[in-house]
Amino acid sequence: MHYEFTHQSRIAYFTMEIALMSNIPTYSGGLGVLAGDVMRAGADIELPLVAVSLVSRAGYFRQEILEGRQVEHPDTWDPAQWAHPLDAKIAVNMEGREVWVRGWLYVLQGHLGGREPVILLDTDLDENSKDDREITHYLYGGDQVYRLKQEIVLGIGGLRMLYALGFQIRQYHMNEGHSALLALELLRRNAITENGDENHLSYDIPMVRKICNFTTHTPVEAGHDQFPYELVQSVLRDFIEFSELKAVAGEEKLNMTKLALNLSEYVNGVALKHAEISRKMYPGYHVHAVTNGVHPYTWTSRSFSSLYDEYLPGWCHEPQLLVRVDQIPDEAIWEAHRRSRLDLIGLIKSLTGKEFNAEWPIIGFARRMTAYKRPDLLFSDIERLKSIASNHPFQIVMAGKAHPNDEGGKKLIEMLHTHLADVSGIIQSAFLPNYDMDLALSLVSGVDIWLNTPLRPLEASGTSGMKAALNGVPSFSVLDGWWIEGCIEGVTGWGIGNQADKSNGDDARFLYEKLEKTVLPLYHDDRKGWISVMKNAIGKNASYFNSHRMMRRYATEAYVR
């Protein structure tokens, strides 16, 4: 192990997925991209972190679209091409047998010279059976037994690996509840016998809470893992006394979120609204709010990076400098965006053969394809949409994956292809396959309007609109998640609907009226006014909703205590 990483104490950041680069498919979406941005920001501001995740040799999946239907292919990668094998091996006991785990060291190189270690856990070892070798192969794959085994490797195995490698850890940060078993391992390691009786242990919960932090990311029930205790007992056996486990993880099932809540001193949601919702979901817990942010250098196009370097030197280390965007001439902002847009148009042609008009605005929508994201809301009234486009031409580009087990999400992709065909001839459109980090950057920088239409209040935060803001692209979004904080109507972008409408019933009407009467006329008829909105997206949103602000909040509020 590199001495540079073990000579000082660090914060251990545990995450089921992490987006390091497009060529390393150890992520599925926003949670993993956020984890990658955490580490990139840590490298920039020289915050000593170490990330622990799974190697996910078979990746999430590579998406192909055949006749409008998603087809999943393995997205395998060889960790030896990007990471270094570590000598240390540890074992975790599952179903009464030892499963061996080793780590790969990926060194995240920050663009400002910082370096952060990422440990990727791997069970594909000769010592293990065929089934055990595959535990760390498939990100979010398999059944409930497979998922529990993955979370044992991540939480328990990850903690043991850090000890074996000689890391000095002063705080642990759980990115969602997937890694909450690390807190159980801490309890077990620090247990003491009562009156010399080894069958009765005393667990130091206050000590564990003092060094653990937990970030919850979703109010969607499916996002919170729960395992029947019969399964837990079968796999973990006598790892910890079950009476103690139920006291901190729930009486009915092992609830990973509840376990993390009970064994963490610092708990936070990922936006002001999400923290408020989480406090209602988990009464009695103090849930702080640290609104997510995105890594400036990673999510800014080349043309805008060059522009900021010229006018706002130091912006990617101190992104609050973007508040000075008014120093940049309007013509320079427009030219930087024009180049990003031409890059996107070229990519669309290469992937789909479709020719987009370089003068007409492009509406972009890209995210995980699932029901609550409502990717079909834009197409609620096809005739109305075509009528709007007849008077104010625009184009549509979409992308996104549905989880292989989410049949509803896959049907949404089929429906979108049908809708895009329905508007052809009036609206040029495209669905781009295999949404990944590279494609995401092309989209958030090359479109003109970033659309987001989730069901309120299920968007905990959302970060794609923050990425768009770095590139001067305003959001047109339902008022949920981060956009409640970021939307200044007509200044930084536009809201869809209102927070008070819990039925979400009028959202389509709001969307069409504002698109037709406000957004598109501004683009077509008032270039100066449009550029003003672009600048405000940069100066008022990108300057604040970035990973550097987020990590400095974590450092001062969670890690230093």
GUVEX-68536 format. One line per 2 residues: number of its first residue (from 1); their letters; for each residue x, y, z of C-alpha. Coordinates in Angstrom, 3 decimals. Layout:
N
NUM) A) X:Y:Z  ...;
//
This chain:
561
1) MH) 0.000:0.000:0.000  1.294:3.454:-0.868;
3) YE) 2.628:5.150:2.273  1.302:8.487:1.015;
5) FT) -2.219:7.184:1.674  -1.705:5.539:5.061;
7) HQ) 0.570:7.993:6.867  -2.304:10.317:7.804;
9) SR) -5.789:9.713:9.144  -8.577:9.747:6.575;
11) IA) -12.342:9.764:6.175  -13.531:6.450:4.752;
13) YF) -16.300:6.960:2.201  -18.277:3.741:1.627;
15) TM) -20.447:3.515:-1.484  -21.992:0.626:-3.425;
17) EI) -21.170:2.357:-6.714  -18.697:4.992:-7.835;
19) AL) -18.244:6.739:-11.193  -14.517:7.043:-11.830;
21) MS) -14.684:7.280:-15.627  -16.891:5.974:-18.447;
23) NI) -14.435:3.151:-19.160  -14.841:1.822:-15.613;
25) PT) -18.506:0.741:-15.319  -18.679:0.648:-11.505;
27) YS) -21.732:2.920:-11.422  -25.344:2.879:-12.569;
29) GG) -26.413:6.494:-12.197  -26.653:9.510:-9.948;
31) LG) -25.563:7.860:-6.687  -22.334:6.635:-8.242;
33) VL) -21.680:9.869:-10.107  -22.087:11.777:-6.854;
35) AG) -19.593:9.423:-5.165  -17.078:10.086:-7.913;
37) DV) -17.585:13.829:-7.573  -17.061:13.534:-3.803;
39) MR) -13.647:12.013:-4.395  -12.717:14.432:-7.180;
41) AG) -13.601:17.393:-4.972  -11.685:15.804:-2.100;
43) AD) -8.606:15.657:-4.309  -9.028:19.326:-5.294;
45) IE) -9.406:20.699:-1.776  -6.884:18.210:-0.316;
47) LP) -9.371:16.574:2.024  -7.923:13.168:3.039;
49) LV) -10.462:10.563:1.918  -10.425:6.907:0.970;
51) AV) -13.327:5.424:-0.964  -14.440:1.815:-0.577;
53) SL) -16.642:0.230:-3.235  -17.126:-2.976:-5.247;
55) VS) -15.097:-3.875:-8.322  -18.245:-4.841:-10.307;
57) RA) -16.283:-6.726:-12.959  -19.383:-7.238:-15.124;
59) GY) -20.424:-3.632:-14.678  -24.031:-2.472:-14.637;
61) FR) -24.908:-3.140:-18.273  -24.321:-1.792:-21.764;
63) QE) -27.573:-0.630:-23.302  -28.582:-1.322:-26.882;
65) IL) -31.848:-0.102:-28.372  -33.471:-2.467:-30.875;
67) EG) -36.734:-1.293:-32.418  -37.320:0.945:-29.419;
69) RQ) -36.655:-1.757:-26.846  -33.801:-1.834:-24.363;
71) VE) -31.465:-4.796:-24.650  -28.907:-5.335:-21.887;
73) HP) -25.395:-6.627:-22.495  -22.635:-7.316:-19.957;
75) DT) -20.286:-4.380:-19.579  -17.194:-6.229:-18.416;
77) WD) -13.909:-4.569:-17.592  -10.493:-5.715:-16.458;
79) PA) -9.464:-3.970:-13.232  -5.812:-4.774:-13.986;
81) QW) -5.947:-2.191:-16.807  -6.806:0.671:-14.473;
83) AH) -5.986:-0.384:-10.919  -3.245:-2.092:-8.926;
85) PL) -3.847:-5.388:-7.071  -3.257:-5.131:-3.331;
87) DA) -1.430:-7.786:-1.375  -3.866:-7.848:1.509;
89) KI) -6.685:-10.394:1.580  -9.397:-10.616:4.183;
91) AV) -12.232:-13.072:4.783  -15.890:-12.670:5.666;
93) NM) -18.012:-15.544:6.890  -21.161:-16.286:4.916;
95) EG) -23.386:-19.315:5.396  -20.749:-20.857:7.645;
97) RE) -17.844:-20.623:5.186  -15.088:-18.115:4.614;
99) VW) -15.342:-15.928:1.525  -12.055:-14.273:0.644;
101) VR) -11.836:-10.692:-0.544  -8.963:-8.727:-1.987;
103) GW) -8.737:-5.122:-3.046  -7.703:-3.189:-6.114;
105) LY) -6.227:0.267:-5.648  -7.419:2.898:-8.090;
107) VL) -5.694:6.229:-7.571  -7.982:9.092:-8.509;
109) QG) -5.804:11.833:-9.965  -7.261:15.288:-9.457;
111) HL) -6.680:17.823:-12.215  -5.036:20.130:-9.667;
113) GG) -2.545:17.479:-8.562  -4.446:15.923:-5.656;
115) RE) -4.667:12.149:-5.306  -7.279:10.038:-3.538;
117) PV) -7.224:6.250:-3.046  -10.216:4.161:-4.091;
119) IL) -10.359:0.542:-2.883  -12.421:-1.759:-5.117;
121) LD) -13.357:-5.029:-3.374  -13.166:-8.273:-5.341;
123) TD) -14.225:-11.851:-4.479  -13.114:-13.348:-7.823;
125) LD) -10.321:-15.366:-6.202  -9.140:-18.954:-6.580;
127) EN) -9.833:-19.584:-2.896  -13.572:-19.069:-3.422;
129) SK) -16.286:-21.235:-4.968  -17.735:-20.274:-8.353;
131) DD) -20.791:-18.634:-6.780  -18.721:-16.716:-4.253;
133) RE) -16.333:-15.510:-6.954  -19.289:-13.772:-8.623;
135) IT) -20.502:-11.843:-5.558  -18.739:-8.676:-6.706;
137) HY) -19.428:-9.132:-10.443  -22.832:-7.561:-11.065;
139) LY) -23.720:-4.106:-9.811  -27.242:-4.292:-8.351;
141) GG) -27.639:-7.742:-9.889  -29.100:-10.977:-8.612;
143) DQ) -31.689:-11.673:-5.954  -32.028:-10.595:-2.333;
145) VY) -29.464:-13.177:-1.174  -26.942:-11.881:-3.704;
147) RL) -27.568:-8.286:-2.635  -27.099:-9.121:1.050;
149) KQ) -23.822:-10.877:0.283  -22.635:-7.849:-1.677;
151) EI) -23.468:-5.579:1.232  -21.619:-7.885:3.628;
153) VL) -18.549:-7.650:1.392  -18.906:-3.866:1.149;
155) GI) -19.575:-3.032:4.790  -17.873:-5.771:6.802;
157) GG) -15.268:-6.717:4.222  -14.494:-3.100:3.383;
159) LR) -13.828:-2.226:7.000  -11.576:-5.246:7.456;
161) ML) -9.690:-4.365:4.277  -8.941:-0.874:5.552;
163) YA) -7.594:-2.341:8.779  -5.499:-4.887:6.872;
165) LG) -4.011:-2.170:4.667  -3.016:-0.042:7.641;
167) FQ) -5.339:2.905:7.047  -5.919:5.261:9.946;
169) IR) -9.626:6.133:9.814  -11.037:8.957:11.902;
171) QY) -14.556:9.038:10.411  -16.754:6.763:8.302;
173) HM) -19.255:8.131:5.792  -21.982:5.830:4.437;
175) NE) -23.296:6.901:1.026  -26.800:5.392:1.347;
177) GH) -27.567:2.396:3.541  -25.878:-0.279:1.408;
179) SA) -22.735:-0.146:3.547  -24.427:0.081:6.962;
181) LL) -23.052:-3.298:8.041  -19.725:-1.539:8.572;
183) AL) -21.285:-0.068:11.725  -22.112:-3.581:12.938;
185) EL) -18.502:-4.595:12.353  -17.390:-1.599:14.411;
187) LR) -19.753:-2.666:17.203  -18.420:-6.210:17.103;
189) RN) -14.785:-5.117:17.101  -15.282:-2.918:20.120;
191) AI) -17.535:-5.236:22.128  -16.443:-6.266:25.602;
193) TE) -17.504:-9.240:27.691  -19.825:-8.700:30.611;
195) NG) -18.483:-10.104:33.880  -16.048:-12.273:31.948;
197) DE) -18.865:-14.179:30.188  -17.960:-14.454:26.477;
199) NH) -21.571:-15.294:25.626  -22.751:-11.894:26.804;
201) LS) -21.196:-8.887:25.114  -21.611:-5.184:25.718;
203) YD) -21.682:-3.030:22.590  -20.386:0.528:22.664;
205) IP) -23.032:2.236:20.531  -22.051:5.827:21.501;
207) MV) -18.467:5.210:20.359  -19.636:3.873:16.980;
209) RK) -22.090:6.722:16.504  -19.349:9.240:17.172;
211) IC) -17.316:8.140:14.158  -20.127:7.339:11.678;
213) NF) -21.966:9.605:9.229  -24.870:8.693:6.983;
215) TT) -26.264:10.346:3.869  -29.723:9.217:2.776;
217) HT) -30.527:9.854:-0.877  -34.108:8.941:-1.634;
219) PV) -37.654:9.039:-0.275  -38.542:6.182:-2.667;
221) EA) -39.216:3.007:-0.651  -37.434:0.742:-3.150;
223) GH) -34.238:2.662:-2.502  -34.026:1.410:1.099;
225) DQ) -32.764:-2.156:1.411  -34.526:-4.481:3.849;
227) FP) -33.701:-8.135:4.484  -35.767:-10.792:6.350;
229) YE) -34.061:-11.853:9.557  -34.340:-15.509:8.504;
231) LV) -32.105:-14.666:5.543  -29.752:-12.596:7.685;
233) QS) -29.417:-15.409:10.212  -28.795:-17.926:7.436;
235) VL) -26.030:-15.851:5.850  -24.436:-14.017:8.792;
237) RD) -25.052:-16.727:11.412  -23.732:-15.636:14.816;
239) FI) -21.991:-12.481:13.665  -23.743:-10.373:16.304;
241) EF) -26.414:-11.037:18.920  -29.778:-10.787:17.189;
243) SE) -31.449:-9.069:20.113  -28.913:-6.272:19.758;
245) LK) -29.262:-6.237:15.980  -33.036:-5.844:16.111;
247) AV) -32.687:-3.006:18.592  -30.759:-0.925:16.042;
249) AG) -32.032:-2.301:12.713  -35.756:-2.895:13.255;
251) EE) -37.862:-5.625:14.793  -39.456:-6.984:11.623;
253) KL) -36.594:-6.876:9.112  -32.987:-5.778:8.881;
255) NM) -33.621:-2.236:7.622  -30.294:-0.898:6.363;
257) TK) -31.478:2.707:6.513  -32.646:2.345:10.106;
259) LA) -29.360:0.638:11.005  -27.396:3.540:9.535;
261) LN) -29.638:6.107:11.252  -29.239:4.506:14.664;
263) LS) -25.478:4.101:14.413  -24.567:7.514:12.954;
265) EY) -24.111:10.728:14.876  -24.420:12.874:11.742;
267) VN) -27.247:12.209:9.278  -28.141:14.324:6.283;
269) GV) -30.458:14.554:3.329  -29.301:15.840:-0.036;
271) AL) -31.438:18.987:-0.364  -33.374:21.216:1.997;
273) KH) -36.707:19.682:0.949  -35.327:16.146:1.117;
275) AE) -34.077:16.695:4.672  -37.536:17.945:5.627;
277) IS) -39.166:14.867:4.074  -36.623:12.568:5.747;
279) RK) -37.388:14.041:9.159  -41.045:13.142:8.570;
281) MY) -40.120:9.652:7.344  -37.844:9.069:10.338;
283) PG) -39.352:10.995:13.262  -37.015:11.432:16.175;
285) YH) -33.860:11.658:14.067  -32.003:14.903:13.466;
287) VH) -31.546:15.006:9.700  -29.334:17.831:8.465;
289) AV) -29.440:19.212:4.925  -26.392:19.327:2.681;
291) TN) -27.588:19.962:-0.841  -25.679:17.982:-3.431;
293) GV) -23.187:19.525:-5.811  -21.293:18.503:-8.939;
295) HP) -17.591:18.622:-9.762  -16.939:21.774:-11.801;
297) YT) -13.973:20.628:-13.877  -15.520:17.240:-14.741;
299) WT) -18.892:18.590:-15.849  -17.870:21.703:-17.787;
301) SR) -17.340:21.451:-21.538  -13.997:22.305:-23.097;
303) SF) -15.314:25.522:-24.617  -16.685:26.814:-21.305;
305) SS) -13.627:25.661:-19.357  -11.427:27.710:-21.688;
307) LY) -13.756:30.669:-21.360  -13.725:30.537:-17.556;
309) DE) -9.939:30.093:-17.526  -9.610:33.305:-19.500;
311) YL) -12.030:35.485:-17.558  -12.297:33.796:-14.123;
313) PG) -8.948:32.084:-13.430  -9.134:29.708:-10.474;
315) WC) -12.834:28.986:-11.026  -12.472:25.208:-10.924;
317) HE) -10.878:25.316:-7.467  -13.009:28.179:-6.138;
319) PQ) -16.230:27.817:-8.167  -17.825:30.667:-6.243;
321) LL) -15.842:32.866:-8.649  -18.530:32.031:-11.220;
323) VR) -20.707:34.703:-9.591  -18.539:37.109:-11.610;
325) VD) -19.828:35.719:-14.899  -21.070:39.187:-15.870;
327) QI) -17.437:40.044:-16.647  -17.697:37.709:-19.650;
329) PD) -19.125:39.300:-22.817  -22.443:37.944:-24.043;
331) EA) -20.906:37.058:-27.395  -18.267:34.902:-25.738;
333) IW) -20.912:33.013:-23.700  -22.955:32.379:-26.827;
335) EA) -19.942:31.240:-28.848  -18.827:28.802:-26.136;
337) HR) -22.314:27.311:-26.065  -22.514:27.200:-29.866;
339) RS) -19.377:25.057:-29.975  -20.725:22.673:-27.346;
341) RL) -23.985:22.430:-29.219  -22.251:21.648:-32.528;
343) DL) -20.310:18.902:-30.756  -23.594:17.401:-29.540;
345) IG) -25.208:17.675:-32.972  -22.225:15.838:-34.450;
347) LI) -22.536:13.127:-31.805  -26.270:12.725:-32.480;
349) KS) -25.554:12.244:-36.175  -22.814:9.704:-35.534;
351) LT) -25.011:7.670:-33.157  -28.368:7.898:-34.937;
353) GK) -27.778:9.366:-38.404  -30.192:12.201:-37.618;
355) EF) -29.436:15.794:-38.642  -30.322:18.423:-36.045;
357) NA) -30.778:22.081:-36.968  -27.967:24.184:-35.490;
359) EW) -30.266:27.223:-35.146  -33.209:25.672:-33.332;
361) PI) -33.215:25.085:-29.563  -32.662:21.576:-28.253;
363) IG) -34.569:20.293:-25.232  -32.615:17.631:-23.343;
365) FA) -33.930:14.938:-21.008  -31.600:12.222:-19.696;
367) RR) -31.743:10.198:-16.481  -32.619:6.778:-15.121;
369) MT) -35.757:5.591:-16.844  -38.285:4.787:-14.159;
371) AY) -41.900:5.712:-13.514  -41.457:8.504:-10.959;
373) KR) -39.085:10.388:-13.277  -42.017:10.758:-15.748;
375) PD) -39.978:10.917:-18.971  -43.272:10.763:-20.875;
377) LL) -44.790:13.914:-19.351  -43.564:16.023:-22.286;
379) FS) -45.693:13.832:-24.579  -48.920:13.989:-22.579;
381) DI) -50.619:15.792:-25.478  -48.897:15.018:-28.773;
383) ER) -51.040:17.364:-30.856  -50.433:20.262:-28.465;
385) LK) -46.705:19.577:-28.579  -46.664:19.575:-32.378;
387) SI) -48.724:22.767:-32.466  -46.205:24.520:-30.205;
389) AS) -43.337:23.352:-32.414  -45.090:24.621:-35.536;
391) NH) -44.972:28.164:-34.177  -41.712:27.963:-32.221;
393) PF) -39.478:25.204:-33.625  -37.505:23.070:-31.214;
395) QI) -35.805:19.668:-31.101  -35.649:16.887:-28.500;
397) VM) -32.817:14.616:-27.434  -33.271:11.939:-24.759;
399) AG) -31.218:9.211:-23.082  -31.361:6.899:-20.094;
401) KA) -31.258:3.320:-18.888  -33.935:1.321:-17.096;
403) HP) -32.841:-1.199:-14.469  -32.947:-4.690:-16.059;
405) ND) -35.611:-5.741:-13.537  -37.702:-2.594:-13.973;
407) EG) -40.222:-3.698:-16.592  -42.127:-0.449:-16.204;
409) GK) -38.977:1.542:-16.933  -38.268:-0.541:-20.022;
411) KL) -41.822:-0.010:-21.261  -41.307:3.739:-20.808;
413) IE) -38.334:3.576:-23.188  -40.537:1.818:-25.763;
415) ML) -43.246:4.437:-25.287  -40.743:7.250:-25.743;
417) HT) -39.635:5.812:-29.064  -43.272:5.642:-30.137;
419) HL) -43.834:9.262:-29.085  -40.691:10.443:-30.848;
421) AD) -41.928:8.742:-34.017  -45.343:10.401:-33.568;
423) VS) -43.833:13.901:-33.608  -41.400:13.243:-36.457;
425) GI) -41.815:15.542:-39.403  -42.628:18.395:-37.031;
427) IQ) -40.041:17.899:-34.280  -36.603:16.440:-34.957;
429) SA) -35.738:14.084:-32.123  -33.380:11.328:-31.034;
431) FL) -32.899:8.808:-28.232  -29.207:8.182:-27.599;
433) PN) -28.252:4.699:-26.313  -26.003:3.709:-23.412;
435) YD) -26.176:6.814:-21.236  -22.824:7.180:-19.427;
437) MD) -20.544:9.919:-18.087  -19.211:10.938:-21.500;
439) LA) -22.646:11.097:-23.074  -23.968:12.996:-20.051;
441) LS) -21.355:15.735:-20.478  -22.194:16.083:-24.164;
443) LV) -25.877:16.436:-23.339  -25.736:18.844:-20.394;
445) SG) -23.401:21.147:-22.331  -24.895:20.862:-25.814;
447) VD) -28.640:21.256:-25.267  -30.321:24.621:-24.744;
449) IW) -32.985:23.654:-22.184  -32.599:20.971:-19.506;
451) LN) -35.943:19.322:-18.759  -36.750:17.434:-15.542;
453) TP) -40.245:16.210:-14.683  -40.271:13.979:-11.558;
455) LR) -43.257:13.278:-9.357  -43.071:15.521:-6.303;
457) PL) -41.679:14.902:-3.703  -39.706:11.879:-4.965;
459) EA) -36.712:13.734:-6.441  -34.452:13.878:-3.399;
461) SG) -31.980:16.184:-5.101  -31.085:15.555:-8.743;
463) TS) -27.761:16.776:-10.094  -28.036:16.785:-13.888;
465) GM) -29.483:20.309:-13.879  -26.493:21.456:-11.806;
467) KA) -24.196:20.090:-14.511  -26.203:21.920:-17.153;
469) AL) -25.859:25.183:-15.200  -22.052:24.939:-15.338;
471) NG) -22.443:25.118:-19.115  -24.883:28.000:-19.158;
473) VP) -27.894:25.732:-19.817  -30.982:26.764:-17.817;
475) SF) -33.310:24.190:-16.247  -36.996:23.840:-16.991;
477) SV) -38.022:21.602:-14.138  -40.673:20.468:-11.706;
479) LD) -40.174:22.242:-8.387  -38.633:19.412:-6.427;
481) GW) -35.215:18.449:-5.069  -32.427:20.958:-5.602;
483) WI) -34.487:23.016:-8.064  -36.638:24.367:-5.226;
485) EG) -33.462:26.090:-4.033  -32.027:26.877:-7.470;
487) CI) -35.059:28.180:-9.370  -35.510:31.927:-9.584;
489) EG) -38.378:32.093:-12.033  -37.346:33.611:-15.355;
491) VT) -33.894:34.383:-13.977  -32.064:31.050:-13.606;
493) GW) -34.672:29.019:-15.484  -38.313:28.053:-15.077;
495) GI) -40.400:25.953:-12.722  -43.100:23.482:-13.715;
497) GN) -46.160:23.313:-11.473  -45.978:24.288:-7.829;
499) QA) -44.853:22.631:-4.623  -48.322:22.730:-3.085;
501) DK) -49.885:20.545:-5.807  -49.294:17.109:-4.276;
503) SN) -51.363:15.458:-7.006  -48.930:16.637:-9.725;
505) GD) -52.061:16.781:-11.847  -51.504:20.108:-13.599;
507) DA) -47.830:19.633:-14.416  -48.396:18.889:-18.121;
509) RF) -50.525:22.016:-18.497  -47.894:24.154:-16.778;
511) LY) -45.200:22.616:-18.957  -46.982:23.336:-22.259;
513) EK) -48.088:26.859:-21.342  -44.684:27.949:-20.143;
515) LE) -42.872:26.286:-23.036  -45.173:27.941:-25.571;
517) KT) -45.596:31.402:-24.048  -42.347:32.030:-22.170;
519) VL) -39.398:29.730:-22.814  -39.413:29.297:-26.595;
521) PL) -40.381:32.907:-27.431  -37.500:34.138:-25.288;
523) YH) -35.081:31.882:-27.139  -36.297:32.782:-30.624;
525) DD) -37.060:36.466:-30.166  -34.738:37.846:-27.487;
527) RK) -31.160:36.624:-27.746  -29.908:39.095:-25.160;
529) GW) -32.619:38.047:-22.699  -31.782:34.373:-23.251;
531) IS) -28.088:34.932:-22.646  -29.011:36.756:-19.444;
533) VM) -30.741:33.580:-18.220  -27.696:31.550:-19.267;
535) KN) -25.431:33.840:-17.250  -27.705:33.654:-14.229;
537) AI) -27.668:29.844:-14.410  -23.883:30.077:-14.165;
539) GK) -23.595:32.909:-11.658  -26.430:31.979:-9.309;
541) NA) -26.611:28.178:-9.666  -23.261:26.772:-10.797;
543) SY) -21.386:28.999:-8.359  -23.247:27.363:-5.452;
545) FN) -24.419:23.871:-6.438  -20.956:22.382:-6.773;
547) SH) -19.053:19.590:-5.053  -16.502:21.941:-3.455;
549) RM) -19.162:23.720:-1.413  -20.747:20.363:-0.583;
551) MR) -17.487:18.796:0.647  -16.506:21.857:2.668;
553) RY) -19.889:21.550:4.395  -19.250:17.896:5.175;
555) AT) -15.763:18.707:6.415  -16.882:21.403:8.838;
557) EA) -20.196:19.913:9.983  -19.678:16.139:9.904;
559) YV) -15.996:15.240:9.833  -14.646:17.739:12.363;
561) R) -16.371:17.057:15.648;
//
